[in-house]
Amino acid sequence: MQFYSTNNPELKADLPEAIFRGLPADNGLFMPERLEPLPAAFFKELPYMSFAEIGFQVSRHLLQDDVPDEELKALVYDAINFPAPVVKLDDKRYVLELFHGPSLAFKDFGARFMSRLMGHFNKGNDKELVILVATSGDTGGAVAAGFYKTPGIQVVILYPKGKVSLLQEKQLTTLGHNIHALEVDGTFDDCQAIVKQAFLDEQLRSEIRLSSANSINISRLIPQSFYYFEAYKQLGAAGDPVAFCIPSGNFGNLTAGLLAQRMGLPVSHFIAATNRNDVVPEFLSSGVYSPRPSVATLSNAMDVGAPSNFARMLNLYGHVNGKDASSPATHAAMLELISGYAYDDASTEQAVREVEERFGYVIDPHGAVGYLALNEWQKENPNTRGVILETAHPSKFKPDVERILGHPIEVPTRLKELEHKQKVAKQMSTAYEPVKDWLRKTFG
Ligand SMILES: *Cc1c(COP(=O)(O)O)cnc(C)c1O
């Protein structure tokens, strides 16, 4: 399978280049060249397939023979080793729980698949690959868990001191082995600036093989399409279209849903749910796209002011250059399939309480934004079934959720165990040189 740049369909890369580079040279985003429906036989078999088997079939269809079947199967079965159950709220509303992986958020799917795919293409290379990531919290945890003990790959995570939650910090700093944490006395932007500088440093790159694992990597989107098929299977109504409601920040999850639909999944509608960072809902209602700095909210993993996957969404609707987002045809095509809604923190808190009162279900603030959006959409589309993607376990946001509900909530054991683990992090200032020296000393 070839991948092209959203900025230029002629600029292509094969799978290894797309995943190790992350970004095309022209700063677009990689997209799969062919997105064809899965064969009818797949949908016939779907009700009897395991989640991992669905992942294997979908990725084989998409990647064709980039990875030999046996290896692809082993890799997918290893990555998709936890469930994504659909929980029924009532006849119209369902929740797809994407938090059963090691870091308790859906980003585990992307990180686990990417690490194994990179591991596969890295085989036979006697020089270690060093993955550099800057994180504001959530991505780092998923990447750390996802790459833990991947042979031939070292991971260095830069995070801002005092600006991630205690739990998030534990997820980054307690694994050890091939996972290294650098605690930067600055902001997330400082962390990102250091990472950028490292990638531009030719001298460093001649000594160390560097790669990134950020959210725009196409290999993170591919496994996120699997669970749309899995949800459809669990709903168990062959041929009956489903609406998906996606709490969104960078819109990777929603884009993965669009890929699933292009691969033949009968989706009736996508509902883009955001917090006050509402550039995409605003675009859908006005046709004008105006990215801007993000504002902080309760659903902080969605605090994104310039969603990186928006260029992919436009691209799927026939628009080639993501910079000109105002083509009326693109906008009209998107509106037919996607509706957008945005909510403030007060409504989100109210929704967390309402979901518990009405359904006895504890939903996290991100999922709560999705619940509100699905309700609003269903007011106009009453005879529909909608699935809310529950992107994280509520205990990831324990202080907020307990404050909102006024009682303690359950914490999964894999999270509880973290509390007692020892933090190991190398202290860094915001300067680049000390990080470079440390990288050379450690991996050079
Ligand atoms: C990352 C994240 C999101 C946003 O997902 P996108 O793919 O960036 O839209 C939503 N909820 C949680 C809990 C997340 O960690």
The ligand as an SDF file (V2000), in Angstrom:
LIG
                    3D

 15 15  0  0  0  0  0  0  0  0999 V2000
   -6.9570   11.7990   22.9220 C   0  0  0  0  0  0  0  0  0  0  0  0
   -8.2730   11.7690   23.5740 C   0  0  0  0  0  0  0  0  0  0  0  0
   -9.4380   12.2830   22.9510 C   0  0  0  0  0  0  0  0  0  0  0  0
   -9.3930   12.9610   21.6190 C   0  0  0  0  0  0  0  0  0  0  0  0
   -9.1920   12.0760   20.5700 O   0  0  0  0  0  0  0  0  0  0  0  0
   -8.8270   12.6010   19.1140 P   0  0  0  0  0  0  0  0  0  0  0  0
   -8.5750   11.4000   18.3080 O   0  0  0  0  0  0  0  0  0  0  0  0
   -7.6100   13.4650   19.2840 O   0  0  0  0  0  0  0  0  0  0  0  0
   -9.9890   13.3980   18.6360 O   0  0  0  0  0  0  0  0  0  0  0  0
  -10.6580   12.1410   23.5950 C   0  0  0  0  0  0  0  0  0  0  0  0
  -10.7290   11.5690   24.8160 N   0  0  0  0  0  0  0  0  0  0  0  0
   -9.6480   11.0860   25.4590 C   0  0  0  0  0  0  0  0  0  0  0  0
   -9.8040   10.5000   26.8020 C   0  0  0  0  0  0  0  0  0  0  0  0
   -8.3840   11.1530   24.8590 C   0  0  0  0  0  0  0  0  0  0  0  0
   -7.3180   10.6750   25.5090 O   0  0  0  0  0  0  0  0  0  0  0  0
  1  2  1  0
  2  3  1  0
  2 14  2  0
  3  4  1  0
  3 10  2  0
  4  5  1  0
  5  6  1  0
  6  7  2  0
  6  8  1  0
  6  9  1  0
 10 11  1  0
 11 12  2  0
 12 13  1  0
 12 14  1  0
 14 15  1  0
M  END
$$$$
